[in-house]
Each structure stands twice: as structure tokens, then as C-alpha cells.
Amino acid sequence: MANDHFCLFYVVDEERYTDFIKFCKDGVMTQDGTYDEDDNGNLKTGVVNWLREKSGKGILTDTRCYASPDPPTPDPAPGPTDPNNFRLIVVVCPGSIGDPEASNWGLIWGFTDFLSSGTLALQKRTFELEPLTEIDDLLVKSEPLFSKAFSELPTEITKRLKAALVGEKGTDLFAVEDEIRRDFDIMLPPAF
């Protein structure tokens, strides 16, 4: 089953696309340099950090992200509800659709804030997709570093790191990464 893959499809309004990509890579930061919180106090650490927590399971190296190119701008320019003013995001994930480790990106705190809702009638039968290499590269580069950290760190710090990566309420990813750097001499990529 190691070769099984499935696709996730998301629709993002064009006006939110740049913020969506930034969220995927970096999460949502406040002006004081901490992660923004959702209504329940969970931190919006982003897609890359959420997937880093799953390091060692092939998810980082095998996940690939794609987006439709810039939508054509008709005259006059479309408004936010225009069905042509969106980007289709396609994520190819390893595993099976029933695997909660990989398939439920709706669990990433802050992720759904960027998605369009409602019904979208697609007129095209095919879509051109471009790789989102800036996200894919972060995932691939993260795998050996986080796999090594998870295998070498004591269980307690590994649990705290994983909780902070996914943004559990009351965690501080920057503090955990500083502690790992200081006490275990393991350099992890920056949280953002």
C-alpha cells in the first residue's frame, strides 16, 4: 500500500490566494511575532508545520501541491463572487483517503479560513495545474531533519514538539525549537 495516493481539492478565491500560500508555508503570524489563534486558542501554524508533525511516515516527501494558473481577467474585472475568480488547489497525498493522518486538512487550524464555500459549477473539463514548488520544497527538506529529531529526542520533548507543530492550545513552537537547539544541539528549520 506504500504506493497508494489520493487527491484533495480546494477552491481559494483569487483575492485570498497569496495569503493562502503564505499560510501554508508560514502559518498566520501576529504583529508581535507569535502565531495567531483561532476562536478556541489553537495556533494557526500552517500546513507545512502540520505535515512536519507527521515526519517519518512518507507524507512529507510524497505530498505534492498544485494550483491552477492565474485566472484570466475579463473586462470588467470580476468580483469576489465571480465563479472565474478562483484558484483550484490540488494536493496529491500518499496513503488512502480514510487515513486521518494525511487526509483531513480541515483539521489544520486556520486552513478553512482561506477556502471558498458554496457551490462551484465548473465549466471546464480539464484544468492546467502548476506545481507549488515553494511548498513542496519545504516539505521535502523537512523530512530528514524532523525524522532525525523525532528518533533522537526524548519522548517528552518529541511530544511537545509535535503538539507545537500542529498548534495545540498553550504550545509555543519557537520556545520548543529553541530548547531543542540549546539542549540537544539539533537544528530544525525555522517555524516560518
Buried (B, 14 or more C-beta within 10 A) or exposed (E): EEEEBBEBEBBBBBEBBEBBBBBBBBBBBEEEEEBBBBEEEBBBBBBBBBBBBBBBBBBBBBBBBBBBEEBEEEEEEBEEEBBEBBBBBBBEBBBEEEBEEBBEBEEBBBBEBBBBEEEEEEEEEEEEBEEBEEBBEBBBEBBEBBBBBBEEBEEEBBEBBBBBBBBBEEBBBBEBBEBBEEEEEBEBBEBB
